[in-house]
């Protein structure tokens, strides 16, 4: 699942492409949102919050409603300012191309979940995991339960202390599981959980009470900020395949620091368990879900002979 750095990078791309100009045409291929026409609304901004994307639109302008001149009129969304929330989940992405450079996605393209066409650029959302359209003043209903966004500009001043307080409410909890809980701090996923804890020399199963929470959050924020500026996020400074991280997705491979073997085990409470990669030598401490047996590499993102189709997966011949 994309983490906060990827979501922030996507938000910046959408913001640069669409903000400050009215939409000429839109289509939301998502359940009850299919009748919502956003044409004529000016895109105010797109921002990220943790793993959420929030595209904010101005109130409807009756002079511009209906999309392109002569185009079909569809039912409008409520006239007040709106927010389109999208979540990438595992496979979602937003792609941007010059308006008119490609045909409008046909209904047969099942991967397409949203299309926002501006005068200069068009954004196409594929395989999005969530779409919501709500009045902007109701955004807290969607993101209010989340912890502070670790990539927010004011995180060092306000969010950091709140995140530490939220993490500390369950001192017996495993630090790896606590960091993955978006209600404690938003934006950290399995990659940056593993990489931040590796950098601090902490086992993911260490109880929260035994961890310098501020130092871990500072490390994760720095790594995520670096990732948001990189085409291929890396915590090692090396963007070669299999060398972009110290621990994450490298189980069964040599540790880049000590030469030992990187391992992986499940962390968290079923059914919300997630893989936690770690080096037993560089991160001494408890490993209760690792049985110690030899492991084959897991999560190394090998080339796959499969590609995604609307009906599922099939072998690419």
Secondary structure in CASP SS format (residue, H / E / C, confidence):
PFRMAT SS
TARGET T0000
AUTHOR 0000-0000-0000
METHOD secondary structure of the structure
MODEL  1
X C 1.00
X C 1.00
X C 1.00
X H 1.00
X H 1.00
X H 1.00
X H 1.00
X H 1.00
X H 1.00
X H 1.00
X H 1.00
X H 1.00
X H 1.00
X H 1.00
X H 1.00
X H 1.00
X H 1.00
X H 1.00
X C 1.00
X C 1.00
X C 1.00
X E 1.00
X C 1.00
X C 1.00
X E 1.00
X E 1.00
X E 1.00
X E 1.00
X C 1.00
X C 1.00
X H 1.00
X H 1.00
X H 1.00
X H 1.00
X H 1.00
X C 1.00
X E 1.00
X C 1.00
X C 1.00
X C 1.00
X C 1.00
X E 1.00
X E 1.00
X E 1.00
X E 1.00
X E 1.00
X E 1.00
X E 1.00
X E 1.00
X C 1.00
X C 1.00
X E 1.00
X E 1.00
X E 1.00
X E 1.00
X E 1.00
X E 1.00
X C 1.00
X C 1.00
X C 1.00
X C 1.00
X H 1.00
X H 1.00
X H 1.00
X C 1.00
X C 1.00
X C 1.00
X C 1.00
X C 1.00
X C 1.00
X C 1.00
X C 1.00
X C 1.00
X C 1.00
X C 1.00
X E 1.00
X C 1.00
X C 1.00
X C 1.00
X C 1.00
X C 1.00
X E 1.00
X E 1.00
X E 1.00
X E 1.00
X E 1.00
X E 1.00
X C 1.00
X C 1.00
X C 1.00
X C 1.00
X C 1.00
X E 1.00
X E 1.00
X E 1.00
X E 1.00
X E 1.00
X E 1.00
X C 1.00
X C 1.00
X C 1.00
X C 1.00
X C 1.00
X C 1.00
X C 1.00
X C 1.00
X C 1.00
X C 1.00
X C 1.00
X C 1.00
X C 1.00
X E 1.00
X E 1.00
X E 1.00
X E 1.00
X E 1.00
X E 1.00
X C 1.00
X C 1.00
X C 1.00
X E 1.00
X E 1.00
X E 1.00
X E 1.00
X E 1.00
X E 1.00
X C 1.00
X C 1.00
X C 1.00
X E 1.00
X E 1.00
X E 1.00
X E 1.00
X E 1.00
X E 1.00
X H 1.00
X H 1.00
X H 1.00
X C 1.00
X H 1.00
X H 1.00
X H 1.00
X H 1.00
X C 1.00
X C 1.00
X C 1.00
X C 1.00
X E 1.00
X E 1.00
X C 1.00
X C 1.00
X C 1.00
X C 1.00
X C 1.00
X H 1.00
X H 1.00
X H 1.00
X H 1.00
X H 1.00
X H 1.00
X H 1.00
X H 1.00
X H 1.00
X H 1.00
X H 1.00
X H 1.00
X H 1.00
X H 1.00
X H 1.00
X H 1.00
X C 1.00
X C 1.00
X C 1.00
X E 1.00
X H 1.00
X H 1.00
X H 1.00
X H 1.00
X H 1.00
X H 1.00
X C 1.00
X C 1.00
X C 1.00
X C 1.00
X E 1.00
X E 1.00
X C 1.00
X C 1.00
X C 1.00
X H 1.00
X H 1.00
X H 1.00
X H 1.00
X H 1.00
X H 1.00
X H 1.00
X H 1.00
X H 1.00
X H 1.00
X H 1.00
X C 1.00
X C 1.00
X C 1.00
X C 1.00
X C 1.00
X C 1.00
X E 1.00
X H 1.00
X H 1.00
X H 1.00
X C 1.00
X C 1.00
X H 1.00
X H 1.00
X H 1.00
X H 1.00
X H 1.00
X H 1.00
X H 1.00
X H 1.00
X H 1.00
X H 1.00
X H 1.00
X H 1.00
X H 1.00
X H 1.00
X H 1.00
X H 1.00
X C 1.00
X C 1.00
X C 1.00
X C 1.00
X C 1.00
X C 1.00
X C 1.00
X C 1.00
X C 1.00
X C 1.00
X C 1.00
X C 1.00
X C 1.00
X C 1.00
X C 1.00
X C 1.00
X C 1.00
X C 1.00
X C 1.00
X C 1.00
X C 1.00
X C 1.00
X C 1.00
X C 1.00
X C 1.00
X E 1.00
X C 1.00
X C 1.00
X C 1.00
X C 1.00
X C 1.00
X C 1.00
X E 1.00
X E 1.00
X E 1.00
X E 1.00
X E 1.00
X E 1.00
X E 1.00
X C 1.00
X C 1.00
X C 1.00
X C 1.00
X C 1.00
X C 1.00
X E 1.00
X E 1.00
X E 1.00
X E 1.00
X E 1.00
X E 1.00
X C 1.00
X C 1.00
X C 1.00
X C 1.00
X C 1.00
X C 1.00
X C 1.00
X C 1.00
X C 1.00
X C 1.00
X C 1.00
X C 1.00
X C 1.00
X C 1.00
X C 1.00
X C 1.00
X C 1.00
X C 1.00
X C 1.00
X C 1.00
X C 1.00
X C 1.00
X C 1.00
X C 1.00
X C 1.00
X C 1.00
X E 1.00
X E 1.00
X E 1.00
X E 1.00
X C 1.00
X C 1.00
X E 1.00
X E 1.00
X E 1.00
X E 1.00
X C 1.00
X C 1.00
END
